[in-house]
Amino acid sequence: MNVSTGTPTLGSFDRRPGAYVGQMLRLIPTSGVVEERLIDSWTYTGSNVWTATVRKAFVNATGAAQLPA
């Protein structure tokens, strides 16, 4: 899953490698199932894009959420 690090609304992103490992990533859609996953790795892939690898794949994510189903 790629995370764009554009200008945050509040605060900033931690840019250290592995900064979010072990943290919970929660997807809250406008309708449907809320999913939570633990972040296994957090790496910089260039051009202000970071890649979060989660321990278990998301099940209910859709194309509208721009995540792999």
N, C-alpha and C positions, 0 to 999 in steps of 0.2 A: 504494500500500500504506500503510495507516495503522498507526502504531506508538503504542500506549498507553504513556504515561509514568507509570504507577503507581509505587509504591514499589519501587525496584530492590533485588534481593537483596544486591548488593554494589556500592558506588560510586554514581555518579549519571550522569544524562544530560547531555550538553553541550547547552545550550539556545541556543547562538548559531546564527543562520541560516547554513546552508551548512556547519555543523561537520563533517558526515559525508560531504560530497561527495568522491568519489574512493575512498571506503572500500568494502571488500567486505562484502556482506550474504549470509550463508550460511544456507540452510534445511536443517536436518538432521532429516528425519522419522524416526519410529520404525521404519519400513520403507519401502523404495523408493529413489528417486534423490535424492542430495544435489545441490542447485543453488546456484550462486554467481552473484551479479550485482554490478556496480559501481553505487554510488549516484550519480545524476546531480543530484538536488536534495533538499534537506531543509528543509521549511518547517513552521511552526507553524500549525495549523488551528483551535486553540481547545480549551478544556476538557481540557487535558493530553493532547492528541492531536497528534502530528507526522505529516506525510506524507513518505514516502520515495519518490522516483521513481527507478526503476532504468533503466539504458540499454537493456536487453533484457528483454522480459517473461518471467516464469517459465513453464515448460512443464509441469511435473509437479505443481504445487501443486494441492491439492484443497480442497473445502469443509471437510473436517475440519481443515485447517490454517488456515481462515478467511482464505484468500487467493484472489484471482481465478485461475481456471485458464487 
